[in-house]
Amino acid sequence: MTCFSGIWVPLITPFQNGDVDIPALQAMTRRMADAGVSGFVVCGSTGEAAALSHSEQLMVLDAVIDAVPDCPVMMGLAGNNMASLASMLKQVQSRPIAGLLVPPPYYIRPSQTGIIAYFRTLADAASVPVVIYNIPYRTGVVIDLATMRAIAKHERIVALKDCGGDQALTMNLIADGELDVLAGDDMQILSTLCFGGTGAIAASAHIRPDLFVCLMQHVKSGELAQAREIFYRLLPIMQLLFSDANPGPLKAALSLMGMISDELRPPMQMASTTLKDRLKEELMRLEKD
């Protein structure tokens, strides 16, 4: 079973004239694999999964697996229609994936009991590890500590992408030792690692994956001064990348780097000219430092 540790990148989905740009996606993925990242997530919120058809999601998954066959790839699985999720799960699991990244069902705002039933139902149907995606500001669902502990008892639920913003919950789950806890909020990477978290799923790592990998290595080696130095070097670009709805600023930055076309699917909006100018300045500084 995959150990969910290190720096994982939740991939954007590049578009070219409205279609998924497979060559750009594969080139970008290979570049980050060469920088030493531990794995990839496809079709998460950063990948605009909600704007992709099921066939497009599977095409993106296949393209990434083909590009980096030796690197673990996790698939996002989100929704509130159980029959549709079950169908998609069967198709996804026919591929060699490392796991599933699953948020609670959005919009319907289930009770804590409903959340437990949801995760257990999907985990029962899964043949691969399941990673909980706790992101209440996107789903409208807060998962409390008792619910997390109940979900964690399932043998295939093994890790957490932590975007909950609840430091006490983070520390308690790390102390429990039942789940691999990965920072999902980029600004919390250093603190989560220092608490004992196993890694991060960091959208910002698209930009300088090498520095994120170095940060992780320094923390593992107990070299906290060096880790802090890298973190604060990266902090300005992380703040800019999340100053508007993700992945708008990130796609703008990658476009400035010549890696993709600056395209999103509506209702997502492109970054403003002002933000693009600030991103350009910060990218230049990051390369010089």
N, C-alpha and C positions, 0 to 999 in steps of 0.2 A: 504494500500500500504506500502511496506517495506521502512523504512527510511535507506538510505545507509550511515551509520555512523559506527564509531568504527574501529577495526582492522579486515580486511578480508584477507584470505589467498588464493592466486592463486595457486592451488594445482599442484604439479608435478604429472606425470603419471608414477608410478613405473613399470618396466618390469622385468620379470624373464624368461631367455632363449628366449627372443624375444617376449613373450606374455605379455599382461597387467597383473600385479600381483594384483589381487583384494584383497586378504587378507592383503597384506602390505598397500595398499591404504586405506582400511577401518580402520586398526589399527592406522595408522598415523593420519587420519582424526579425529578419536575419541580422540586421545591424545591432539590434538589442541583444539577441542571443550571443553574438560575438563579444558584446560588452560584459557578458557573464551573468545576466539575470537568471533567476532560478526557474521561471515559468511564465506562462501567459494566460490571461483570461480573455476569451472572445465573447462578444454579444452580451456584455454587461451594460450598465448605464453609460459608461464612457464610449462604448461601441454603438450607441444609438439603436440598441436592439429593438426598442418599441417602434422604430421607423422602418424596420426590415421585415420582409415577409419570412415565413418559415423556410422557404426554399433559399432565400438569400442568406439567412442565418447559417444554414447547413453548408452553403457554398463558401462562406467566410471561414467556418470551422475547418472544412476540408483544405482550403488554401493555406491556412496557418499550419496545420499538421504536415502538409506537404513541404512547406518552407523550412520547418525546423523539426524534422522527424525524431530527433534525439532529445527534444526539450518537452517537458510536461505542458499540456494544454488543458485548461479548465473551461467549461462551457457554462455561460449564464443561462438560467432557466427561470423565467418569471411569468406570472400571470395569475388570474383568479378563476379560470375555467379548468376544472380538474380533468375533464375528458380531453381537452386540447393539450394540456400539460402532459398527460399520460402518453398521448400519441407522439408528441415531440420527444419525450424522454426515450421512447423506444428507438426512434431514429438516431438520436444523439449517441446513445449507448452502443450503436453498431460501429462507431468510430473508436479509435484508441485514445480515449480521453483520460486525463488524470483525475477528474472529478467534476462536480456540478456546483456552481455558485448560485444559491437559492435565497432570494429575499422572501419575507412573508408576503401574502397576497395584498396587492395595493387596492385602494379605493373602498373595499368592503369593510375594512377596519374590524377584523375578527377579535373576539375575546382572547384572553390568554389560553384558555382551553382550546379554542379554535386554532390558535397558532400551533399549539403542540400537535393537534390532530393533523394539521396541514403538513408539517415537517415529517411526522411519522409516516403518513401515507406515501409521500414522495420517497422517503428513505426506504420504505418497505419495497417499493417498486424499482429502486435503483440497484444496479450491480456495481457501482463505483462509489467512492467516497463523496459525501455531501458536505459543503461548506456553507454555513449560515451567513447570509448577507444582512447585517443589521444596519439599516439606513432609514431611520424614521422620517427624515425630512423629505424623502421621496415616496415612501409607502404610506405614511400617515399612521404607522403602527409602531408602538413602543413595546419592545420585548423586555420584560422584567427579569431579574436575576433568577427567581424561582423557575420561571418558564425556560430560561436558557439551560439551567441545570437539568430540568426534565428532558429537554430535547437532546442534551448531550449524552444521555444514557443509551441512546440508540447506537448500535455498533457501527453503523455507516456514517453517522454524523460526527465528524472528526475535527472540524476547525471553524473559525469565525473570522469573517471580514468585519472589522469593528469600526463602524461609522456612527455609533450611537451617541457620542459626546458625553458619556457617563463614565468618568474616571474610576469611580468606585466599582462599577460593574466590571470594567476592564481588569482592574487589579484582582477582584474576587475570582474571576474566571481564570486568570493566569495562576493564581494561588491554588485553585482547585486542581489544575493539571489535567483536566478531562478533554480540553479542546486546545488545538494549536491556535493561538490568538495572533492575528495579523492586523496591523494598523490599516484602516481603510481611509482615514482622514490624513492626507499627506502631512499636514502640520503637526500631527501627533506621532509621527514615525519615531523620532528620537526618544520621546518619553515612553512610548509603548515598548520599544526595544529595551530600554533601561529597566522597565518594570519586570522584564522577563518574557515579553512577547517573542514569537518565533520569526517574525518578519513583517512584511508590508505588501499590500496590493496598491501600488502607487501610480496614479495617472501621470504625475509629473515626471516619472522616470523615463517617459518617452524622450525627454530633452537631453539629459546627461545620464544615461543609465550607468555609466562607469562610476560616476560619483555616488550614486545611490548604493551600488554594490560595495564601494569602498567604505561608505558610512556603516553599512551592516557589518563588514569585516572588522572595522575598528571596535564596534561595540562588542562583538563576540570575543575579541582579544583583550577586552578591558581597557582599551585606549580611548577613554571617554573625551579627553581634550581634543584629540584629532577628530573624533566623531562629531563633537560640537562645532568644530571649525567648518567641517563640510556642511553640516546641517544649516548653519547660519549663512554660508555661502549660497546655498540653494534656496533659502527661505524667500528672498524677494521674487524669484521666478515662480515659486509655488503660490505665493500670495496673488500674483497677477493671473496665474492660470485658473484660479478659483474666484476671481473678482467678478465674473459673470457666469452664467450657466454653463457647466461642463457638458460637452467638450468644445464649445465655441472658441474660447481663448486658446485652448491647446491646439486645435486645428489651425488657427491663425499662426501660432508659433511654428508649427511643423511646416506650414506653407512658406513662411519666411526663411526657413532652413532649406527650402527646395525639395522637400520630401513628398509632399502631397499637394493637391489642389485644395484651396480653401472653400470647401463646400459642406453644407449641412442640409439635412432634410427638414422642411417645415413641420411643426412650427418653431423649431430651433432657428436662432438667428446668428449671423456672423458677428464676430467681434467688431466693435466700433473702430474708426480710424484712429481715434485717440489711444485706445487700448493697444492697437497694433503698433503704434509708434513707441509706446512704453515697452511692449514686448521686444521690439527690435533692439532698443537700447539695452535692455537687460540681457538679452541673448549675447550681444556683443561683449558686455561686461563679463558674463559668465565664461566666455571663451578666452578672455584675456587674463583673468585671475589665475 
